[in-house]
Amino acid sequence: MSNRFGRRYEVPAGDLPRLMNEIVDQSGPDETRAVERLLGVLTSLPASEDDTLAFVAPRGTSAIVDRALAVMARSDRHQARALRNRNRT
């Protein structure tokens, strides 16, 4: 995929629905059109549980994807910490 039109991202296929939900949650009211364009790209990706999906964010939507991925990473860190703490007891 060419990186000419936007930033390239890779996500595990199993995280695609989660990413789409976070994109909607993390977007502002003034970003409706950008979110629609971004979700259009994501829904057109071929889905497979075993693959990593790569996509190029449409121009002007990278900030939304970055925010969503940051929230997902924070959530993953919190979950990993909770599991570590649970295993200690």
N, C-alpha and C positions, 0 to 999 in steps of 0.2 A: 504494500500500500504506500502510496505517495504521502509524504508529510507536507506537501505543498499547500494544502488548504487549511490545515489545523494540526493540533497536537495529536500524536499517536498514543493510544493507551492499550494496555493488555490487562484483562481480568479473567480469573477462572470462570468457566462457563456456569458453574453452580452459583456464583455470586452475581450473575447478571440481574435476576429479579431484585435482589437486595440493592444493587447499584441504582436501578431504575427508581425504586422507592425512595432512596436517599436523595436522588436528583430532584424529585418532586418535593420532598420535605425541605431541602436546603435552598430551594429557589425562592426568589422574591416575587412580589406581584408584578414588577416591571420586567420580569424575565420569562413571561409566559410563552412568547413566540420562540425564544431560544430553547426553552425546555421542550416544546413541541418538536422542533427540528432535531434536537438531540435524541429524544425518545423514538422518533422515526428511524434514525440511524440504528439505534440499539435493537428495536424490534425487527429490523431486517437482517440481523445477524443470524447465521445458522446456529442452532442450539444443539449442544452435545455436552453431556455431563463430564466427559473425560478431557475436554480440550480447554486450552486457553484461548479466549476470544480477543482478537485485535480489532481496533476500530480507530478511525480518525474523527475527532470531534469537529463538528461544523464550526466554521469561523465564528468567533465570539462566544463559544460555549465552553471553552476550556476551564474558565474560572468555576463554573458550576460543577463540572466533573471533578476538579481538584477539591472543592469543598466536600462533595459527596464521598470521595475516596478518603479524605482526611477523617471524616466522621466514622467511616467503616473501620479505618485503622485504629482509631481510639477505642471503638467498641470491641475490636478484637483484642487489644491490649488489656482492657478491663476484664474481658471474659477469661483470658489466659491467667491473669492475676487471681481471679476468683477460683479458678480450677486449682492453681498452685496452693492457695490458702486452704481449700477444701481437702486436698490431699495431705496436708500437714497434720490434720487432726485425726 
